[in-house]
C-alpha cells in the first residue's frame, strides 16, 4: 500500500457557516482526518495557497506543483488534492502538464461542504465524503498521471471541463478508463517560474454574430494594451468571418508580442479548418487550438509562456511537446 499525500487547497469542501466561508486549516485538519478510511495510509498537508478557487491563478497551481515535486523527493508518489470546483478543471490541466507521468495525482472537491454550519460534525447531506473516498481509491489503482474524481466518475485531468454550476454531476471529460493522448513529460517548477507566471496575461474573446467591423474595433481596442495571448472563440469548428482590417489587427498584435489563438466556443470537439471562411487561418500567423479543451489550452499557454520569451517562439513551438526537465 502506497502512502497517500492528501493536500487541502480549499473550496466548498472545507467551508462552514452561513454564508459559507473557509474553515481555518488547523481546525479543519482534525475533522478531515476523522473521516479518512482506515484502510488507507494518508498524511495530510496544507497547500501553499488556500483560497476560493475562483481567485486562483497560475502562481497558485505552480506552488502546488512545486509542493508535490518536493514531496516526491521525500518518497511520496501518490497524491490526492482537495480543490474548489470553480477552477478545478484548470488545476487538473495545469498539474497534468507540469507533472506528466512522474506520479499519481487525483483532484477532487465537492458541491456541498463536508461539515455542518457549526463545523463540529459532518453535514447531513454532502458529496464531499463520497468524492474523497473515490479519489483515495482511484489514486491507488490508476496509472501514473493526473486525474479528476467527481460524482462516481474519473476523468483524465487534461480533458475536464465544468459543465454544470450546481448539480452533483458537474463535470465532463474523457474517462480515465478510455485511451487518451495526454502529456507525458514534466517541468520542474522553481521560484523564478512562479514569479513570472504571476505576470501572465490572457484575454478570452467569445465571438458573437455581429458584423466583422465590430470585431475589428474590438481588436483595435485590445491592441492599445495587448495581453500575452488572445484567445478567439469562434463558432462550430472555429469559424470566424474576417476582413482585411481584422487580418491587419492580427499582424499588429503579433508584432506587439501577443499571440492570437483560434479555438471554438463549443464545449467539446476539435478545430476543423475545412471551410472556405477559415482559409485565412493558414496565412494569418495565428495559432489554432489542438488541446483537449479550454482549461488544457490555458495550461498549454502557461507552459509556452514559461519556456519561451517571445511571440515568435510561442508560435514556432506551438505544436511541439514540452521538453522534460532534468
C-alpha beads as a LAMMPS data file, in Angstrom:
LAMMPS data file: protein, C-alpha beads

326 atoms
325 bonds

1 atom types
1 bond types

-500.0 500.0 xlo xhi
-500.0 500.0 ylo yhi
-500.0 500.0 zlo zhi

Masses

1 110.0

Atoms # bond

1 1 1 0.000 0.000 0.000
2 1 1 1.467 3.323 -1.071
3 1 1 1.205 6.170 1.416
4 1 1 -1.008 8.952 0.056
5 1 1 -0.238 12.643 0.473
6 1 1 -3.602 14.396 0.894
7 1 1 -3.258 18.113 0.102
8 1 1 -6.009 20.539 1.069
9 1 1 -6.333 23.649 -1.114
10 1 1 -9.715 24.990 -0.016
11 1 1 -13.036 25.217 -1.806
12 1 1 -16.591 24.379 -0.785
13 1 1 -15.326 21.083 0.635
14 1 1 -13.909 22.845 3.700
15 1 1 -16.426 25.665 4.146
16 1 1 -18.652 26.246 7.177
17 1 1 -21.144 28.858 8.400
18 1 1 -23.879 30.925 6.767
19 1 1 -22.864 32.344 4.367
20 1 1 -20.216 29.756 3.591
21 1 1 -16.623 30.681 4.392
22 1 1 -13.422 28.586 4.531
23 1 1 -12.661 26.935 7.858
24 1 1 -9.103 27.614 9.116
25 1 1 -6.887 24.671 8.183
26 1 1 -5.708 23.962 11.735
27 1 1 -9.333 23.488 12.786
28 1 1 -10.317 21.654 9.611
29 1 1 -7.490 19.093 9.580
30 1 1 -8.717 17.061 12.620
31 1 1 -12.225 16.906 11.124
32 1 1 -10.773 15.759 7.811
33 1 1 -8.600 13.096 9.424
34 1 1 -11.590 11.825 11.399
35 1 1 -13.444 10.713 8.236
36 1 1 -10.488 9.134 6.433
37 1 1 -10.999 5.402 5.751
38 1 1 -8.694 3.268 7.950
39 1 1 -7.591 1.082 5.021
40 1 1 -5.570 3.936 3.503
41 1 1 -2.265 5.271 4.795
42 1 1 -2.704 9.032 4.469
43 1 1 -0.637 12.044 5.506
44 1 1 -2.434 15.408 5.378
45 1 1 -0.787 18.569 4.108
46 1 1 -1.794 22.207 3.811
47 1 1 -1.372 23.610 0.299
48 1 1 0.861 26.692 -0.030
49 1 1 -2.189 28.662 -1.155
50 1 1 -5.662 28.060 0.311
51 1 1 -8.368 30.252 -1.158
52 1 1 -11.669 30.320 -3.037
53 1 1 -10.815 28.589 -6.296
54 1 1 -12.329 31.428 -8.338
55 1 1 -9.423 33.543 -7.063
56 1 1 -6.741 31.021 -8.035
57 1 1 -4.197 31.893 -10.713
58 1 1 -1.286 30.127 -12.394
59 1 1 1.027 31.021 -9.496
60 1 1 -1.207 29.152 -7.018
61 1 1 -1.182 25.975 -9.110
62 1 1 2.550 26.181 -9.726
63 1 1 3.083 26.480 -5.966
64 1 1 1.032 23.295 -5.642
65 1 1 3.132 21.597 -8.335
66 1 1 6.277 22.699 -6.501
67 1 1 4.912 21.248 -3.249
68 1 1 4.133 17.925 -4.936
69 1 1 7.567 17.805 -6.550
70 1 1 9.111 18.459 -3.137
71 1 1 7.070 15.659 -1.562
72 1 1 8.214 13.360 -4.364
73 1 1 11.775 13.908 -3.168
74 1 1 10.612 12.676 0.254
75 1 1 9.327 9.447 -1.282
76 1 1 5.644 10.202 -1.925
77 1 1 4.321 9.007 -5.286
78 1 1 0.530 9.177 -4.765
79 1 1 -1.338 12.441 -4.192
80 1 1 -4.957 13.475 -3.658
81 1 1 -5.733 17.196 -3.898
82 1 1 -8.906 18.764 -2.468
83 1 1 -9.758 21.820 -4.572
84 1 1 -12.692 24.153 -5.226
85 1 1 -14.899 23.288 -8.185
86 1 1 -14.923 26.682 -9.952
87 1 1 -11.425 26.306 -11.399
88 1 1 -10.818 22.633 -10.707
89 1 1 -10.531 21.875 -14.427
90 1 1 -7.765 24.496 -14.757
91 1 1 -5.921 22.993 -11.781
92 1 1 -6.278 19.497 -13.251
93 1 1 -4.920 20.533 -16.636
94 1 1 -2.034 22.502 -15.119
95 1 1 -0.961 19.659 -12.837
96 1 1 -1.260 17.193 -15.717
97 1 1 1.023 19.256 -17.959
98 1 1 3.652 20.106 -15.338
99 1 1 3.786 16.740 -13.540
100 1 1 3.397 14.496 -16.592
101 1 1 3.603 10.852 -15.570
102 1 1 6.080 11.314 -12.742
103 1 1 3.485 10.451 -10.083
104 1 1 -0.158 9.562 -9.429
105 1 1 -2.470 12.535 -8.773
106 1 1 -6.240 12.681 -8.316
107 1 1 -8.010 16.013 -7.778
108 1 1 -11.417 16.152 -6.140
109 1 1 -13.775 18.538 -4.377
110 1 1 -17.485 18.863 -3.671
111 1 1 -20.611 20.850 -4.397
112 1 1 -21.605 20.683 -0.712
113 1 1 -19.363 21.183 2.352
114 1 1 -18.040 18.273 4.373
115 1 1 -19.113 19.826 7.693
116 1 1 -22.268 21.394 9.119
117 1 1 -22.579 25.144 9.594
118 1 1 -21.023 24.957 13.088
119 1 1 -18.080 22.937 11.775
120 1 1 -18.294 20.332 14.544
121 1 1 -19.748 17.367 12.611
122 1 1 -20.237 16.096 9.087
123 1 1 -23.073 17.642 7.121
124 1 1 -26.316 15.657 6.895
125 1 1 -26.127 15.731 3.086
126 1 1 -22.783 16.114 1.368
127 1 1 -20.983 14.742 -1.665
128 1 1 -17.613 15.547 -0.092
129 1 1 -17.072 12.163 1.597
130 1 1 -18.100 10.153 -1.451
131 1 1 -15.829 12.162 -3.756
132 1 1 -12.887 11.929 -1.368
133 1 1 -13.264 8.157 -0.990
134 1 1 -13.443 7.805 -4.772
135 1 1 -10.226 9.808 -5.128
136 1 1 -8.409 7.777 -2.466
137 1 1 -9.437 4.501 -4.089
138 1 1 -8.624 5.676 -7.606
139 1 1 -5.168 7.071 -6.891
140 1 1 -4.059 3.601 -5.801
141 1 1 -5.127 1.797 -8.970
142 1 1 -4.726 4.285 -11.814
143 1 1 -1.631 4.544 -13.967
144 1 1 0.663 7.492 -13.346
145 1 1 -0.725 10.835 -14.446
146 1 1 -3.282 13.397 -13.257
147 1 1 -6.997 12.627 -12.964
148 1 1 -10.149 14.188 -11.544
149 1 1 -12.610 12.272 -9.369
150 1 1 -16.135 13.636 -9.034
151 1 1 -19.610 12.123 -8.657
152 1 1 -18.811 8.467 -9.450
153 1 1 -16.590 9.414 -12.392
154 1 1 -12.855 9.561 -13.027
155 1 1 -11.557 11.717 -15.900
156 1 1 -8.169 12.337 -17.457
157 1 1 -7.137 15.634 -15.861
158 1 1 -6.282 17.389 -19.124
159 1 1 -9.749 16.806 -20.581
160 1 1 -12.039 18.003 -17.785
161 1 1 -14.475 20.911 -18.031
162 1 1 -17.110 22.046 -15.554
163 1 1 -20.424 21.759 -17.379
164 1 1 -22.986 22.474 -14.648
165 1 1 -22.941 25.129 -11.953
166 1 1 -24.747 23.326 -9.118
167 1 1 -25.616 19.706 -9.999
168 1 1 -23.604 16.884 -8.442
169 1 1 -22.860 15.620 -11.949
170 1 1 -20.953 18.820 -12.666
171 1 1 -18.013 17.765 -14.857
172 1 1 -17.395 16.137 -18.203
173 1 1 -14.277 14.774 -19.837
174 1 1 -12.585 11.671 -21.187
175 1 1 -12.998 8.703 -18.846
176 1 1 -9.849 7.514 -17.122
177 1 1 -10.648 4.034 -18.462
178 1 1 -10.540 5.259 -22.072
179 1 1 -7.348 5.836 -24.068
180 1 1 -6.318 9.482 -24.185
181 1 1 -3.381 11.326 -25.723
182 1 1 -2.037 13.273 -22.751
183 1 1 1.234 14.994 -21.932
184 1 1 3.868 12.591 -20.624
185 1 1 6.772 14.992 -19.965
186 1 1 7.146 17.150 -16.879
187 1 1 8.501 20.580 -15.946
188 1 1 10.322 21.237 -12.696
189 1 1 8.904 24.366 -11.052
190 1 1 11.088 26.906 -9.286
191 1 1 10.543 30.296 -7.643
192 1 1 11.501 32.240 -10.768
193 1 1 8.838 30.445 -12.803
194 1 1 6.195 31.167 -10.173
195 1 1 7.087 34.848 -10.141
196 1 1 6.988 35.013 -13.948
197 1 1 3.643 33.177 -14.049
198 1 1 2.154 35.888 -11.876
199 1 1 2.593 38.305 -14.793
200 1 1 0.865 36.081 -17.388
201 1 1 -1.923 37.946 -19.206
202 1 1 -4.538 36.017 -21.221
203 1 1 -7.657 37.541 -22.724
204 1 1 -10.530 35.415 -23.999
205 1 1 -12.904 36.821 -26.620
206 1 1 -16.009 34.793 -27.456
207 1 1 -17.122 35.782 -30.948
208 1 1 -20.749 36.868 -31.419
209 1 1 -22.969 37.009 -34.540
210 1 1 -22.052 40.595 -35.400
211 1 1 -20.510 42.347 -38.410
212 1 1 -16.737 41.887 -38.864
213 1 1 -16.331 45.644 -38.408
214 1 1 -17.265 45.248 -34.750
215 1 1 -14.594 42.578 -34.228
216 1 1 -12.054 44.831 -35.936
217 1 1 -12.927 47.618 -33.496
218 1 1 -12.592 45.296 -30.511
219 1 1 -9.181 44.145 -31.731
220 1 1 -8.102 47.745 -32.193
221 1 1 -9.079 48.468 -28.597
222 1 1 -7.203 45.388 -27.348
223 1 1 -4.102 46.444 -29.288
224 1 1 -3.867 49.554 -27.077
225 1 1 -2.588 47.263 -24.303
226 1 1 -2.394 43.696 -25.600
227 1 1 -2.144 40.572 -23.422
228 1 1 0.455 37.868 -23.997
229 1 1 -2.232 35.632 -25.531
230 1 1 -5.583 36.486 -27.107
231 1 1 -7.960 33.535 -27.393
232 1 1 -10.656 33.879 -30.053
233 1 1 -13.588 31.520 -29.547
234 1 1 -15.240 31.041 -32.926
235 1 1 -18.401 29.219 -33.949
236 1 1 -18.658 25.481 -34.564
237 1 1 -15.246 24.173 -35.573
238 1 1 -13.618 27.559 -35.084
239 1 1 -15.202 29.589 -37.856
240 1 1 -14.916 33.384 -37.789
241 1 1 -15.678 35.750 -40.676
242 1 1 -12.774 38.154 -41.183
243 1 1 -11.831 41.084 -43.415
244 1 1 -8.627 42.935 -44.287
245 1 1 -8.924 45.173 -41.233
246 1 1 -9.126 42.163 -38.900
247 1 1 -6.137 40.478 -40.545
248 1 1 -4.168 43.708 -40.163
249 1 1 -5.050 43.777 -36.463
250 1 1 -3.788 40.197 -36.043
251 1 1 -0.467 41.223 -37.592
252 1 1 -0.251 44.252 -35.327
253 1 1 -0.989 42.184 -32.214
254 1 1 1.718 39.663 -33.075
255 1 1 4.207 42.475 -33.689
256 1 1 3.311 43.809 -30.220
257 1 1 4.089 40.471 -28.548
258 1 1 0.583 38.975 -28.453
259 1 1 -0.088 35.522 -29.906
260 1 1 -3.639 35.093 -31.190
261 1 1 -5.076 31.602 -30.716
262 1 1 -8.178 30.400 -32.528
263 1 1 -10.432 27.941 -30.725
264 1 1 -14.134 27.151 -30.516
265 1 1 -16.843 28.160 -28.079
266 1 1 -18.300 24.647 -28.386
267 1 1 -17.540 22.691 -25.229
268 1 1 -16.074 19.583 -26.837
269 1 1 -14.548 18.772 -30.207
270 1 1 -11.578 19.888 -32.260
271 1 1 -10.892 22.772 -34.596
272 1 1 -11.643 21.915 -38.244
273 1 1 -10.491 24.252 -40.987
274 1 1 -12.203 22.635 -43.999
275 1 1 -14.470 25.589 -44.677
276 1 1 -13.559 28.414 -47.055
277 1 1 -14.487 31.009 -44.443
278 1 1 -11.435 29.858 -42.470
279 1 1 -8.832 29.858 -45.259
280 1 1 -7.352 32.979 -43.681
281 1 1 -6.037 30.967 -40.729
282 1 1 -3.298 29.467 -42.864
283 1 1 -1.673 32.803 -43.644
284 1 1 -2.785 34.998 -40.749
285 1 1 0.042 33.947 -38.450
286 1 1 -2.224 32.826 -35.621
287 1 1 -2.230 29.508 -33.769
288 1 1 -5.102 27.024 -33.757
289 1 1 -6.073 25.122 -30.647
290 1 1 -5.070 21.452 -30.556
291 1 1 -5.646 20.811 -26.841
292 1 1 -8.336 18.808 -25.040
293 1 1 -10.414 21.835 -24.047
294 1 1 -10.348 25.367 -22.723
295 1 1 -8.674 24.516 -19.395
296 1 1 -5.999 22.493 -21.153
297 1 1 -5.447 25.378 -23.571
298 1 1 -4.820 27.652 -20.581
299 1 1 -2.262 25.194 -19.192
300 1 1 -0.531 24.979 -22.580
301 1 1 -0.289 28.767 -22.843
302 1 1 1.207 28.868 -19.354
303 1 1 3.837 26.300 -20.358
304 1 1 4.780 28.175 -23.514
305 1 1 4.972 31.471 -21.639
306 1 1 7.348 29.964 -19.065
307 1 1 9.504 28.124 -21.605
308 1 1 9.986 30.877 -24.191
309 1 1 10.294 34.640 -24.041
310 1 1 8.584 35.932 -27.169
311 1 1 5.693 35.543 -29.569
312 1 1 7.782 34.084 -32.389
313 1 1 8.953 31.189 -30.224
314 1 1 5.454 30.621 -28.850
315 1 1 4.268 30.254 -32.441
316 1 1 7.304 28.238 -33.602
317 1 1 6.976 25.659 -30.826
318 1 1 3.175 25.624 -30.714
319 1 1 2.890 22.051 -31.964
320 1 1 5.836 20.556 -30.053
321 1 1 5.535 18.684 -26.792
322 1 1 7.066 20.074 -23.647
323 1 1 10.687 19.133 -23.134
324 1 1 11.253 17.142 -19.950
325 1 1 13.283 18.932 -17.310
326 1 1 16.134 17.135 -15.557

Bonds

1 1 1 2
2 1 2 3
3 1 3 4
4 1 4 5
5 1 5 6
6 1 6 7
7 1 7 8
8 1 8 9
9 1 9 10
10 1 10 11
11 1 11 12
12 1 12 13
13 1 13 14
14 1 14 15
15 1 15 16
16 1 16 17
17 1 17 18
18 1 18 19
19 1 19 20
20 1 20 21
21 1 21 22
22 1 22 23
23 1 23 24
24 1 24 25
25 1 25 26
26 1 26 27
27 1 27 28
28 1 28 29
29 1 29 30
30 1 30 31
31 1 31 32
32 1 32 33
33 1 33 34
34 1 34 35
35 1 35 36
36 1 36 37
37 1 37 38
38 1 38 39
39 1 39 40
40 1 40 41
41 1 41 42
42 1 42 43
43 1 43 44
44 1 44 45
45 1 45 46
46 1 46 47
47 1 47 48
48 1 48 49
49 1 49 50
50 1 50 51
51 1 51 52
52 1 52 53
53 1 53 54
54 1 54 55
55 1 55 56
56 1 56 57
57 1 57 58
58 1 58 59
59 1 59 60
60 1 60 61
61 1 61 62
62 1 62 63
63 1 63 64
64 1 64 65
65 1 65 66
66 1 66 67
67 1 67 68
68 1 68 69
69 1 69 70
70 1 70 71
71 1 71 72
72 1 72 73
73 1 73 74
74 1 74 75
75 1 75 76
76 1 76 77
77 1 77 78
78 1 78 79
79 1 79 80
80 1 80 81
81 1 81 82
82 1 82 83
83 1 83 84
84 1 84 85
85 1 85 86
86 1 86 87
87 1 87 88
88 1 88 89
89 1 89 90
90 1 90 91
91 1 91 92
92 1 92 93
93 1 93 94
94 1 94 95
95 1 95 96
96 1 96 97
97 1 97 98
98 1 98 99
99 1 99 100
100 1 100 101
101 1 101 102
102 1 102 103
103 1 103 104
104 1 104 105
105 1 105 106
106 1 106 107
107 1 107 108
108 1 108 109
109 1 109 110
110 1 110 111
111 1 111 112
112 1 112 113
113 1 113 114
114 1 114 115
115 1 115 116
116 1 116 117
117 1 117 118
118 1 118 119
119 1 119 120
120 1 120 121
121 1 121 122
122 1 122 123
123 1 123 124
124 1 124 125
125 1 125 126
126 1 126 127
127 1 127 128
128 1 128 129
129 1 129 130
130 1 130 131
131 1 131 132
132 1 132 133
133 1 133 134
134 1 134 135
135 1 135 136
136 1 136 137
137 1 137 138
138 1 138 139
139 1 139 140
140 1 140 141
141 1 141 142
142 1 142 143
143 1 143 144
144 1 144 145
145 1 145 146
146 1 146 147
147 1 147 148
148 1 148 149
149 1 149 150
150 1 150 151
151 1 151 152
152 1 152 153
153 1 153 154
154 1 154 155
155 1 155 156
156 1 156 157
157 1 157 158
158 1 158 159
159 1 159 160
160 1 160 161
161 1 161 162
162 1 162 163
163 1 163 164
164 1 164 165
165 1 165 166
166 1 166 167
167 1 167 168
168 1 168 169
169 1 169 170
170 1 170 171
171 1 171 172
172 1 172 173
173 1 173 174
174 1 174 175
175 1 175 176
176 1 176 177
177 1 177 178
178 1 178 179
179 1 179 180
180 1 180 181
181 1 181 182
182 1 182 183
183 1 183 184
184 1 184 185
185 1 185 186
186 1 186 187
187 1 187 188
188 1 188 189
189 1 189 190
190 1 190 191
191 1 191 192
192 1 192 193
193 1 193 194
194 1 194 195
195 1 195 196
196 1 196 197
197 1 197 198
198 1 198 199
199 1 199 200
200 1 200 201
201 1 201 202
202 1 202 203
203 1 203 204
204 1 204 205
205 1 205 206
206 1 206 207
207 1 207 208
208 1 208 209
209 1 209 210
210 1 210 211
211 1 211 212
212 1 212 213
213 1 213 214
214 1 214 215
215 1 215 216
216 1 216 217
217 1 217 218
218 1 218 219
219 1 219 220
220 1 220 221
221 1 221 222
222 1 222 223
223 1 223 224
224 1 224 225
225 1 225 226
226 1 226 227
227 1 227 228
228 1 228 229
229 1 229 230
230 1 230 231
231 1 231 232
232 1 232 233
233 1 233 234
234 1 234 235
235 1 235 236
236 1 236 237
237 1 237 238
238 1 238 239
239 1 239 240
240 1 240 241
241 1 241 242
242 1 242 243
243 1 243 244
244 1 244 245
245 1 245 246
246 1 246 247
247 1 247 248
248 1 248 249
249 1 249 250
250 1 250 251
251 1 251 252
252 1 252 253
253 1 253 254
254 1 254 255
255 1 255 256
256 1 256 257
257 1 257 258
258 1 258 259
259 1 259 260
260 1 260 261
261 1 261 262
262 1 262 263
263 1 263 264
264 1 264 265
265 1 265 266
266 1 266 267
267 1 267 268
268 1 268 269
269 1 269 270
270 1 270 271
271 1 271 272
272 1 272 273
273 1 273 274
274 1 274 275
275 1 275 276
276 1 276 277
277 1 277 278
278 1 278 279
279 1 279 280
280 1 280 281
281 1 281 282
282 1 282 283
283 1 283 284
284 1 284 285
285 1 285 286
286 1 286 287
287 1 287 288
288 1 288 289
289 1 289 290
290 1 290 291
291 1 291 292
292 1 292 293
293 1 293 294
294 1 294 295
295 1 295 296
296 1 296 297
297 1 297 298
298 1 298 299
299 1 299 300
300 1 300 301
301 1 301 302
302 1 302 303
303 1 303 304
304 1 304 305
305 1 305 306
306 1 306 307
307 1 307 308
308 1 308 309
309 1 309 310
310 1 310 311
311 1 311 312
312 1 312 313
313 1 313 314
314 1 314 315
315 1 315 316
316 1 316 317
317 1 317 318
318 1 318 319
319 1 319 320
320 1 320 321
321 1 321 322
322 1 322 323
323 1 323 324
324 1 324 325
325 1 325 326
